Amino acid sequence: MNLYSIDTELFKLDGGAMFGVVPKSIWQKLNPADENNLCTWAMRCLLIEDGNRLILIDNGIGDKQDAKFLSHYYLHGNDSLNASLAKYGFHRDDITDVFLTHLHFDHCGGSIIRKGEQLVPAFKNAIYWSNEQHWKWATEPNDREKASFLRENILPIKESGQLKMIDAPSASNREQLIPFTENIKVRFVYGHTDAMMLPFISYHGKTIVYMADLLPATAHIPIAYIMSYDMFPLTTMNEKKSFLNEALANDYILFFEHDHQNECCNLKMTDRGIRSDATFKLNQLGTKV
């Protein structure tokens, strides 16, 4: 098995929205805002080469939206999905599986591209993976969250015939890990959005967890640091508490999708609670495992 960090573009989001009730006087030390109160965030994907499968976890915002939409997010940086794949000798046509943690536009927008007047899968040879509960949540969205679920990102996946679903755990055993491959299991979480999926990857005797939006960045490790985007913030807090205790006890490595400064970290206990310990890049894992 080989793991590759796939950087797509950087973008900007409102700092207050990203840190919720935490005052700016505190969070700006962690991710300083510009003159418009916007902070820079990554859209970092993970590519897993596992036997004859090449699995891409999430795929960024994409480029098919109009200029007005994209202007709200100030896309910048020198990376792109295609260039990052090419850096490791891969092409989007090589992808066998696209694992979508959830269907917010900054996680799944690269799933679909425009081909003339048509919207078609960007990964023509891949199976796209979601789950029934989240799919229904995204395609029948509530008023608060519907701006994050863009139909043009989502519906063409199903129309292509390339969509498959991962079975969710029972309501009485939500923390159960669901097998995806021999080396990847899935934890479902429900605070940020309904039935978001977190991959747990077994790699050289360690567990690497792709954090998606349960922990967007190292700055979100303190329990009270909850995004205003979260649909059920108290659920997020409880999920964070449970996960962080589990991660500390089992020495998990956390892989961050939105932290533009830190790709990975492990954890330590401090007098303020669980916090990040060492931070490092994915390609340094050979010295960490």
N, C-alpha and C positions, 0 to 999 in steps of 0.2 A: 504493500500500500504506500502511495505517495500523496502528500498533501501540498497544495499550492494556494497561497494567498492571491486572490484576484481583485485588484483594485480597479474600481470604476471611478467616475468623476466624484469630486468633492462637491458638497452643496451647503447651503446655509439655511438655518432655521432659527426662529426666535428663541433667545436664551431663556426667557421666562417660561415659554411653553415647554421647553425641554427639561426644566428643573422644578416646575410646579410651584409649591408653596415655599421653596427654599429662596431666601432673599438674594437679590443680585449681588449684594456686598460680599456674599459667600461664594456663589457659583462662578462669578466672573474671575475668581482666582484660579479656577479649574479649567475654564474654557472662555477666555476673554472675548467679549462681544465687540463688534465694530460700532460705528456711529449710529447705525440703525438698530442696535440691540440684537444683531444677528450673530450667531456663532457658527463656526465651520465644523462640519461633520463628514465622515467618510461614508461611502456606500461600498463596503468591502464584502466580497463574496468568498466562498471557499470551494476549491476544486479538489475532488477526491478521486484518485486513480486507484481502483480496487479491482484487480483481476482484469476481466474484459469490460468492466464498467467504468465510465468516466462521468462522475456525478457532480453537478454544479448546484451549490446551495445559494439560492437567491440570485438576482441578476441586475440589480440597480434600477435606475429610473427610466432607462431607454432614451430614445431620441425622436420618437414619433409624435410627441405632443407639439402643439403650436408654440410659437415664440413667446406669446403672452403668458401661457402657463409656465413654461420653463423659466421665464424671467423672474418669477416669484421666488425661485430657489437658487439663483445666482450660481449656476454650475461653473466650476472652475477646476484647475489642475491639469496635469499632463497625462493622466491615465485614462484608459477606456477599457471596456470589457474585451473588445477584439484584440487590442494591443497586449493586454495582460495575458490573454490566452496564448497569443503568438509568442510571447516571451518564453513560454515553456514548451513551445513546439506544437501547440494545439490550435484547432480551428473550431468554431461553433458547430460545424457539422460532425465533429468527433464526439460531441456530448451525447451520452446515452440516456441520462436521467437529469431532469431539472427538478430539484426539491425546493418547494416554495414554503418557507416558514409561515408566511401569511400573505394576504393579497393587497396590502397597502402599496401604493404606486411606487414608492422608493425601494421596494423589495421585489416587485414582479414586473415593473414596467418594461424591462428588457426582454420579456417573454415573447412579445409580439412585435413585429415590424410591419411597416407599410411596403407593399410591393405593388406599385401603381395605385389603383384605387382599392386594392384588397388589403386586409389585415391578416397576416399569416404568421405561423410560429417561426420565431427566430432560430430555433434549434430543430431543424426539420427531421432529424433522426432520433429525437429524444422522447421519452415518456415524461410527462409533467405530473408531479405528485402534489396533491392537496388532501383534504379530508372533507367528508360530507357535511359535517357540522359547520366548519368555517366557510365552505363554499356557499352554503345557504345563507350564512350571516353576511357574506360579501355581496351576493347577488340579490339579496333582499335587504339592503342596508337601512340602518336607522338614520334619522335626520342628522345626528351629531357626527356620525362617522362616514357618511356617504361620499363626502368630498375626497376621501382617501381611497375609495374603491371605484376605479374608473372602468367602466364597462368594456372599453376598447382594449384594456389590459387583460381582461378576465374571460369574457364570453367567447372570443375566438379560440381560446385553448380547448374548450369543450367541443366547439364546432369542428375543430380539426380532427377529432377522434384520438388525440394523443394524451388525453387526461385519464389518470387513474387515481383512486382514493386509498388512503391509509386508514385502517380501522382505528377508531378512538378507543381508549380504555373505558371501562364502565364508570358510571358516576360515583360508585362507592370506592373506586380504586384509581383515582385520577393521577396519582404519581407513578403508576405502573409504567415501566419502559416498554414500548412496543417495538418488536424487531422490524427492521427495515432491510438490512443486509446482515451478513455474518458479523461484520465489524461496526455496524451503525444501528443504534437504537434511538427511539424517539420519545421525548417527554412532551406531553400536552400541557399548556398553561393557558389561563383564562382571564387574566387581569388586563393586559394591554388591549387585546381583542379576543373574541371568542375562538377558542381552540387553535391558538398559535402553536407551532411545533418546533421543538428544539432538538437538533441532532446531537447525540452523545456518541463520540467516535473513539473506538478502541485503537490505540496507536502505540506500538512498542511498550506495552504494559501500562500505559497511562490512559486516562480518559480526557479527551478534549471536547468541550461543549461550545457549540456555536450559539451565542447568546441572543441573537436577533434583538428584539425590543424588550426582553425581560430586563436585561442590563445593556443598554445601548453603548455604554462606555465605562471605563474605570471610575469616572466621576459619579456614576449612578450606584456604586456599591453601597453607600450608606442607606439604611432602610428608608428614611424619609425622602430620599431624592427620587421622586416619582414624576414622570412626565405628565403634563396636562393632557396629552393625547391619550392617556390610558383610559379605557372605558370604565374600568372597575378598580380604582386605585387601592382600596383596602385589600382586594384580592391580590393585586400585584405585590403589596407589602408582605402579605402572608406567604406568597410564593417565593419572594426574594429571601425571606427569613429561612424558610425550609431549605431552599436550594443552597444558600450560602453555608449553612451548617453542614449540609451533605458534602458540598464541594471542599470545604476546609478539612473535614474528617477523612475524605478520600483523595486529597491532593489533586483535585481536578485542575486542568488547565483551561482557562476561559479565553475564548476567541471572540473578539469584538467586531461587530459589523459597522458601528458608527463612530468609533473612537479614531479620530484622524491622527492622533499621536502614538497610540499604543495598539498593537495588534493582539497581544496575548498578555496574560498575567496569571500568577498563582496567588494564593491568599495566605494571610496570617491573622492571628488574633491580636488585638491591641486593647488598650484600656478604653478605647472608644467603640469597641466592637470589631467585627471582621472588616478588614481592609485589604487592598491589593498589596502584594509583596513585590517580587521582582516582576518587571515588565520586559517583554522581549518580542522579537519577531518570530513568526512561524518557522522560518528557515533556520532559526537557532535552536530548534527543539532537539536536535541531535546532542546538544550539550546539556539539555534539561531533562532528558528521559533516561 
